[in-house]
Amino acid sequence: MNKKLNLLMFSGEYDKALSGLILANSAKNVGAEVSIFFAFWGLCLVRDPEKMNLEDKTAYEKMFDIVTPKGPDSLPLSKMNMSGIGKKMLVKMMEESDTPTLDAFLKGAIKKGVNFYGCKLSVEVMGFKKEELLPEVKIITADEYLKDAFDSDIQLFI
């Protein structure tokens, strides 16, 4: 297959990230090239909880770091989160139906060679550091993202 899928992951919510990663994995399964551009809240999906660092951050960046999700397991649901109860229910229902977790879909996408890009401006504004993201994430500008998106057969905004 000579097709290309480009996802712009703007959402930092579990169910939306799950949908995006299911599509990314499925597209790779059918032979498509896949790129995901993580911007603003979407960057929370590719934060490495083991590498969080408050060093050299401003007071605002430190406060923001404390209240934002730290990786896929800490993302809330977009609807019916109910202080985390809704997400626990969804994860349990997924487990009972042998559906992989968000983290499993993320690892699958990495293993299959999905291209992960972080928005340079979003990384800077949100006070994240390259080292705090998964090593597979390459930081690029919006111009670079658009060149990739223009070259794609399908572009989706999640």
Beta strands, then each sheet from edge to edge (+ up, - down):
strand 1: 4-9
strand 2: 33-38
strand 3: 115-119
strand 4: 137-140
strand 5: 154-157
sheet 1: 4+ 3+ 2+ 1+ 5+
end
